[in-house]
């Protein structure tokens, strides 16, 4: 699938600011930068999703209904990175600079080259049946991929019946030859993120309104499932101090113990996803409804 870049905007319009109160910053244990404000960067989209940051700090995200991947550069320029990326949802960069996309137009996992010109379908089924619809993904240090596969009915093609017997979390081996289920007892897994040391995986069960923590084993299987917090999430991320960021009604931040330490309100009906970006990884980028927002942070992102 060929792609192109097209400049569609520059840094946000003046005045589109929403202050985060001092009380909220204190509640957050200062994870938010002092006097920080939530900034509306752009609202020219239909529904934004799946932000991911490349090695330079540029942030890529999807406008899923319009079937595009956009880039918000470190210089504040908005451009189209990929046109027709299979209605991509969650995104993630590998160490080679390839952008991986949960392309749920046909329930596939794609690898997109750094220049956006080459798209390869890497996963399209499991045991001979289509996946339900890959939603979010995370790479471990070996290059293996954990991804969630919830089922949502879609109106753009015949997808009224769940192809798989359940809504699972999968692991794709680094050589891309073996796909296995690693969590099969969740109601509707959605957001997923792991810790940089490769020891812990967080999975949000949005259907059960809970988020769980797993111990990652040497063979990539998961063990010791424990309740992390009584909240589900769409997308999620983690900072360098181990705090976990969940989305839905704004962004809610939990410390590594599962205690809520911050609530970042976003003036939208739904907050879909988050990631850290910018050259120093100290800006939180937030996709919500038809908009992209940012918030300056004290802490760095883990990725």
C-alpha positions, 0 to 999 in steps of 0.5 A: 500500500503506497503512502504519501506525506502531505502537510495539513497544518502547523502548531496549535492555534493560540488560546486553545488552552485548558489549565490543569489546576495546582491542586491536580498537579499536587495530587499527581505527585508532580508528574505534571509540570508546574503550571502546565496546561492541556493544549488542543493541537488540532481538531480536524479529524473524525476519531483519533486513536493509537498514538506512538512516538518514533526515535526522534520524538515525532508522534504518529496517530490514526484518524480511524474512520478517515483511514489515515495515519498522521504525524505530529512532528517535534516542530509542531507540523501536522502531516499525513504519513500513510493514506489507507493504512487498513483503518489502523487503530493501535500503533507501535514503533519497533527498534528498526523504525518500522511502524506496526499497526493494528489494522482492523479493517480486515483484522490484521497486524501490519508492519509499515516501513519508516518512509511509509511506502511499504505495508506488509500484512504480518498476521491475519488469522489464528488457527485458520480463522480471522482475528477478532480485530487487533486493537493495541500492542507492545514490543518486548525487548526480544522483539516479540509482540503482545497484542489484544484482540477484542471483538467490536461489531463494524458496519463497513464489512460483514463482522457481526459474529466473533471469528475467534472463540474468545477475546484474547491476548496474543504473543507473536514471536520475534521471528514472526513464525509463531502466534500463541494465546497468552491470556484467555480469561479476560472479558474484552482486553483493550489497552496493553503496555509493559515495563521497560525491564520486561518483567511486567505486562499491564492489560486493561479489560475494558469489558470488565472495567478492570486492569490487570498486571501479569508477570512475564516469564522467560518463555513469554508466557504470562503468570501471576495475574493480579488486579492492578486497579478497578478501572478499564481503559482504551489505550494506555502508557507508562512513564519512567517512574512506573506510573500507568496512564489509563484513558476513558473519561480523561486520563487517570494516572496510577502509581505502581501500587495501583493507587490513583495519583492524578486525573487529567480532565479532557473536554471531550466525550471520550479519551481514546489513547495516550503516549509520551513524545517530543524530543525529551519525551516529557510531553503527553499526547492525548487522542480524544474524539476528533482532536489531538491534545498535549500536556507538558509533564515533569516525568519522562515517558518510559518509551 
